[in-house]
Amino acid sequence: MSRKKFAFLAHARASIARDVGQFFQPLKKIPDRFYEWGLGKIRLPAVDWSRAYLKDEPSEPFGFILMIPLSARQMLNMPRHEMVYRIEKVVEQAREMGAQVVGLGGLTSPLTDGGQALTHRRDVAVSNGNAYTAAIMHASLQRLLAVAGGRDAEVSVVGASGSVGSCLVELACRLDTARNLKLVARRAGPLQAMAEKIRHAAPNVTVQVATDLSAAKTSDVVVLLTAAADSLLKAEHLKQGALVLDGTQPRNSDRALLFERPDVKIVDGGWVSTPGIELTVLFEDWPRGCSFACLAETMLLALDGQEKHFTIGNATVDKALHLVELAKKYSRHGFGLAPFHSFGEPLPVEWFDAQQVRRDAA
């Protein structure tokens, strides 16, 4: 299959002012409520936010990021049918721009039921990015467990019944990464079903379920994978020295935690190293030479000439592992686990080495 051109759908995150202010600093001073009021009144098309170029073929863009001019909170508060309509209009816009593979970023995935609302389209291949996100989150979890006590350390997965969370849990069980899991989500029914499946398929794994975030208080590692628009994780939810892996956009952890709980480390999850692909515009807290895993999935599928819808609905382990193989195939562009960052700032490798030394000594 020949290579395709891609489009990736994104939106303003927790703060519209912060995202638009990177182009013109005074715009940061306008309160978000004024942006939200104006954008709610005027239905604007998506913005051609950023272009992607392969560094070894820089003459023509390989793809682009289309920014929906709405905040995460607005998207969650609008009627679902209206947001699906708006998202489909952006898909049409992407197709008119030449895209053949379309990735669903941020809330565009859960608002379309993981892309299921778009499967009637035959002019583009749609993927929600959750399979490679699960694979990269799993790789991050492996690295954190190496300094948190190994596979027997307690891991809470918040949002465990979601598309990425359920795939991550299955990967961790199948690959014997973690043997002490706590599944956290709002509804008990799906969690109980997941727990029973795990107990049958992986009897060496201890699994608990909880519907309250306070259950994470005993965990060595807390993984955040919800679709909420606000910061959910609070200082009282974390044990002493806990490691947090936040794979959400907009993120569910707040920078204030770094000051309230200096004993805790918060790691930005879902980042992929893509040094061979140049993006013309980045969010100000976006590490250079890196991409979100959901964007990286879209890029990988485009590089491989994907012609049919790929990750739709819940991600599966087989699709996650397939993307890991594609990452190896196109490794000249990168597609490995990015160095760890915390709120966009690099975390020194020495910190993890020092943690390991202290734990080994204990």
N, C-alpha and C positions, 0 to 999 in steps of 0.2 A: 504494500500500500504506500502511496506517495504521501509526503508530508502535507499537512493541512495548516491553515491559518486559524488562530484561536481568538476568542474574546472571553474575557473574565468579568463577571458582574460583581460590583462592589457597591458600598454605600458609606455615607458618613457614619462614624462610630459614636461613641458616647458623647463627644463634643463636636458639633459642627464647626464652631468657632475655631477650635484648635486645628481641624483638618484644612479648612479654607484659609486660615491665617498664615499658613506656611508660604503662600504666594504673596500676601500683602499683610505685613505685621499688624497694621491698625485694625484689620478685620477681626483679630482675636479679642478686641475689646468689646465687641458687640455681644450682648448676652444671647445664649443659645435659644431662649424662648422667642426672641424676635426672628431668628432664622426659621425656627419651626413654624411660627405663625405665618410668615411669608411663603415658605415652601408648601405649607398646607393649603394655601389659597391659590397658588399658581402651579399648574401641572407642567413642569419643565421636562424636556427630554434628558436622557442620560448624557453625562459629559464625557467626552473622549479624554480621559484623565491621564493616561500614560501609555506609552508604546514599548513593546519588547523587541529587542534586536538580538540575534545570535551574534556573538562577538567575532566568529569566524565567517559570518556572512552579513556584514553591517549595512549593505546597500538598501535593504527593504525590510520593513517591520515584519516580524514573525507573528505578532499578535498585539492586542491592546486591551487595556482595562477600561471598562465603562463604569462611571460613577453615577449611581442613582442619587439625585439631590434630595434625600430624605435622611433623617436620623434613625438610628436603630429603634428608639422609643416610638417615633412616629409610625414606623413600619409595623411594629407590634400592636399599636393602638388602632390602626386602620382596619376596616372590615377585610376579612381574608380575601373575598372575591375581588375587591378593588386592588389589593396588592398583587394578586395573581395576574390580573389584567395588566397592571403597570409593568410587571416583570416580563410578561410576554411581549409587550411593546418594545422593551429593551432588547429582547432576543431578536425581534424583527429588525431593529436598528443595527444590531451586530451582524445579522446576515447581509443586510444591505451594504455594510462596510467590507464584506468579503469573508467573514468568519464562517468556518465549517465545523468547528468544535467550540462549544460554549460551556464554560465552567460557572457554577453557581457559588458565589462567595458570600460569607457572612450569613445574614438572615434570609437571603434569597433562596437558600436551600430548604430550611424548615418551613418557610411560608408557602412553598410549592410542594409540600410533602416529599421533600428529598428529590424534587424534579419530576415526580409522578404526574403533576398537573401539566407538564410540558411534553409528555411522551407521544402525544398525537402528532408532533412535528416530525417531518421526514426530511426537512431541508438542512438540519443541523444535527450533530451528535451532542447530546447533553450529558453532563456528568456533574454530580454534586461535590466532588472532591473529598468525600469522607473516607474513601478506602485508603488513599495515600496518607491522609491525615492520621488515620488509625495506625498505619505502619510506622510513621515518624514519631507519633506519641509513644508507641511501643518501644522504639529504639531509645527515646529519651528516658522512659521509665526504666529500662534496663540499666542505663548509665546511672540514674539516681539510686537505684537499688544497690548498686555496687558500693555506695557510700552510706547507705541507710540500714545496712544489716543483711543484705543479700535477699534471696527469694523468700525467706521466712518473715521478713519485715511486713508489718501490716500496711496495706494499701487501700485507701478509700477512693473509689471512682464516683465522683459526683456528676450525675447525668448518665449513669450507667445503662439506662434503658434506651438511650438515644442511639442514633445511627453510628456515630464514632465510638461512643462509650461501649456499646454492646460488642462491636468488632474488636476494640482494644481488649476487653475482658476475655473474649474468646482467643485472641492471639496470645495473651499472657498465660492462659491455661494450656493451650495446645503446645506452646513452645516452652512450657515449664519455667516461665519467667518469675511468676509470683504465686505463692502457695497460701497466702493469708489475705483474702479479699473482703472488702466491705462494699456492697453495692448501695449507692444512695441515689434516690430520685423521689419525685413527688407521689407517684402512684405505686402502691405496694404490689398490686397484681402482677404487672410485668416483671418486677424484681423477683418475686417468688418463683415465677416460671423460669427466669434465667438461672436462679440459684439451683433449682431442681435439675436443670439441664447440665449445669456444671458438676453437681454432685454425682450424676450418672456417668458423665464423660471423663471427669478428672477427679477420682475419689481421693487423690492426695492433696487436693485443694480445700482449705477451710473457707467457707463462704458465709457471710452474714448479710442481711438486708436492713435498710433503714430509710425512713422518709423524712428525716430531720437532719440538717447539716451538722448539728451538734454531735452526731454520732462519729464524726471524723476526729473528735478530740483525742482519741486513743491511737490514731494512725501515724506511722512514721513518714509516709508519703501520701499527699492528698492531690488527686488529679481532678481538675475542673474541666467539664465538658458540657455545660448547659447552654441553652439558647436564650438566656435572660439578657435584658438590656442594661442592668445595673450590677454593681459590685455586690456579690452575695456573701463572700467569705469575710468573716470578722475575726478579730484577735482571739475571742473566746472559743472559736471553733478549732483551735490548733494546740497540739501538745508542744512541750518544750523541745526546741531543735527540729521541728517538723520541716520537711521539704515540700514545697507546693509546685506543682506543674500545671500552669494555667494555659490551656489550649483554646480559650474562648476569644471571640471577637464580636462585639465589644467585650473586653475582659471582665471577668467576675472577681478579680482581686484588685484592691486599691493600693496606690503607692503609700498611703498613710500606714499600711501594715509594716512597712520597712522601719518606721520610727516607733510604732507601738510595740512591735515584736522584733527587736534586733536579733533575737536568737533564731529566727525563721529565715529560710532562703526561699525566694519566689522566683521560679524559672519560667521564662516565656516559652510556651510549648508550641509545637506545630511549625517550626521554622526549618527550612531546607536551604542548604548551601547551593547557590546557582551562579558561580563566578563566570560561567561562560555565556550568561544571558544578561543583557543590560536593559534596565528599566529607566525610562527617561524621567519619571517622577516617582518619588517615594513619599510615604507618610514620614513625618519628621522623626518618629521613633522606630522606623523600619531599618534594620541593619543592612548596610550596603553589601551587595553580593549575595543577598538572601531573598527567599520568597516564602510566602505562606504555603503550607503543604497542599491546600486545596488548589491554589494557583499552579503549583508544581505538577499536580495530577493533570490539570488541563494541558499544561505544556507537554508533558510526556505523551499524552494521548494524541496531541496534534503532531508531535514529532514522529509518532508511529503510524500516522495516517488513519486514525480511528474513524470509522464510517457509521457506527451505530451507537445508540445511547449506551453509556457504560455504568457508572455507579448511580443507580436510581433507588430511592428509598434507603433502607438500611444497607450499610456497607457489609461486605462479606470477607471472610478471611482469604478465600481464594482470589478475590479481586485485589485485596491488599498485597498479597504475595506476588501476584502478577505484576503489579506496579513496582514492587521491589526489583523484580527482574528487568523491567523496562528501565529503571533507574541505572542498573548496571550496564544495560545496552547503550544508553546515552550518557555515560559517565563523563565523557569529554566536556560536557556542559556543566558538570557538577552533580547535583541530585543526591547529595549525602546529607546526613544530619548536620545541621549548622552548629557552630560553637554556641554554648549556652549564653543567653542574655537575661537580664532582669529589668523590665520596663525599658527595653531598648538599649540598656547599657551592658557591655560585655562583662561576664563573670569570669574571673581569672581561672585558668586551668589549675593553678596552684591551690586554689581553695578546695577543689574536689580531692586533689592529692593529699592535702593536709587533713581533710576530714577522714580519708581512708586510713592514713597513718594513725590518727587518734583512735579510730574505732578498732583497728588491729591491735593497738597497744592495750586497749581496755579488755 
